[in-house]
Amino acid sequence: MALKVVGAGFGRTGTLSLKNALEKLGFGPCYHMAEVFARPDHVAMWHRLAFANSMDWDLVFRDFRATVDWPAARWWREIAAHFPEAKVLLSVRDPEAWYKSMSDTIYQPMTWPLRTDVPEVVRLQNEMVRKAILAETFDNCFEDKAHAIDVFKSHNQEVRDTIDPLRLLVFDVREGWAPLCSFLEVAVPNEPFPRLNDTASTQAMIQLMRESMSKS
């Protein structure tokens, strides 16, 4: 199946809620960083893309109808070009709130030192994330708040400037179902819009990951 929706928004812009929403609307399965963790062969593909600029987009998204979040958002331009019929969804958030959420959650495991005896798939995943997100997206300067926010804003503006407005929805998950359903031309579900992956629950998950890694 070919992708129908290409998510261009950075992580921590409500992407897990958006993944769940898209799947409820019939645009699933939806790809997300969580899908990478569960698939060692995908970890290897994204690692090869990060370090050798090689990716078979049809293969990696073979079983998916949509994608949101990193790592795909790092290559939003290439993916949108490869799937020209897909609509592009730019998830956004207040920049200050986005930076705090990133700092309090997923930035932490990105920078954990790895033991030499970690499984190969963990090493590849860590190397890919560090290169694609920390180095190539934030110039290894994420802790410089002003720089990171400038990157966030510039990325969002670049998507707006590049994608045909008829193909693009700039979307804040706080807006709920209406704009998303209108854009995708589907009916509004008779249930609340998903609210997933808040900071507290993400921090708890990160702590469990850290404890698991320390015991392995």
Secondary structure in CASP SS format (residue, H / E / C, confidence):
PFRMAT SS
TARGET T0000
AUTHOR 0000-0000-0000
METHOD secondary structure of the structure
MODEL  1
M C 1.00
A C 1.00
L C 1.00
K C 1.00
V E 1.00
V E 1.00
G E 1.00
A C 1.00
G C 1.00
F C 1.00
G C 1.00
R C 1.00
T C 1.00
G C 1.00
T H 1.00
L H 1.00
S H 1.00
L H 1.00
K H 1.00
N H 1.00
A H 1.00
L H 1.00
E H 1.00
K H 1.00
L C 1.00
G C 1.00
F C 1.00
G C 1.00
P C 1.00
C E 1.00
Y E 1.00
H C 1.00
M H 1.00
A H 1.00
E H 1.00
V H 1.00
F H 1.00
A C 1.00
R C 1.00
P H 1.00
D H 1.00
H H 1.00
V H 1.00
A H 1.00
M H 1.00
W H 1.00
H H 1.00
R H 1.00
L H 1.00
A H 1.00
F H 1.00
A H 1.00
N C 1.00
S C 1.00
M C 1.00
D C 1.00
W H 1.00
D H 1.00
L H 1.00
V H 1.00
F C 1.00
R C 1.00
D C 1.00
F C 1.00
R C 1.00
A E 1.00
T E 1.00
V C 1.00
D C 1.00
W C 1.00
P C 1.00
A H 1.00
A H 1.00
R H 1.00
W H 1.00
W H 1.00
R H 1.00
E H 1.00
I H 1.00
A H 1.00
A H 1.00
H H 1.00
F C 1.00
P C 1.00
E C 1.00
A C 1.00
K E 1.00
V E 1.00
L E 1.00
L E 1.00
S E 1.00
V C 1.00
R C 1.00
D C 1.00
P H 1.00
E H 1.00
A H 1.00
W H 1.00
Y H 1.00
K H 1.00
S H 1.00
M H 1.00
S H 1.00
D H 1.00
T C 1.00
I C 1.00
Y H 1.00
Q H 1.00
P H 1.00
M H 1.00
T C 1.00
W C 1.00
P C 1.00
L C 1.00
R C 1.00
T C 1.00
D C 1.00
V C 1.00
P C 1.00
E H 1.00
V H 1.00
V H 1.00
R H 1.00
L H 1.00
Q H 1.00
N H 1.00
E H 1.00
M H 1.00
V H 1.00
R H 1.00
K H 1.00
A H 1.00
I H 1.00
L H 1.00
A H 1.00
E C 1.00
T C 1.00
F C 1.00
D C 1.00
N C 1.00
C C 1.00
F C 1.00
E C 1.00
D C 1.00
K H 1.00
A H 1.00
H H 1.00
A H 1.00
I H 1.00
D H 1.00
V H 1.00
F H 1.00
K H 1.00
S H 1.00
H H 1.00
N H 1.00
Q H 1.00
E H 1.00
V H 1.00
R H 1.00
D H 1.00
T H 1.00
I C 1.00
D C 1.00
P C 1.00
L C 1.00
R C 1.00
L E 1.00
L E 1.00
V E 1.00
F E 1.00
D C 1.00
V H 1.00
R H 1.00
E H 1.00
G C 1.00
W H 1.00
A H 1.00
P H 1.00
L H 1.00
C H 1.00
S H 1.00
F H 1.00
L H 1.00
E C 1.00
V C 1.00
A C 1.00
V C 1.00
P C 1.00
N C 1.00
E C 1.00
P C 1.00
F C 1.00
P C 1.00
R C 1.00
L C 1.00
N C 1.00
D C 1.00
T H 1.00
A H 1.00
S H 1.00
T H 1.00
Q H 1.00
A H 1.00
M H 1.00
I H 1.00
Q H 1.00
L H 1.00
M H 1.00
R H 1.00
E H 1.00
S H 1.00
M H 1.00
S H 1.00
K H 1.00
S C 1.00
END
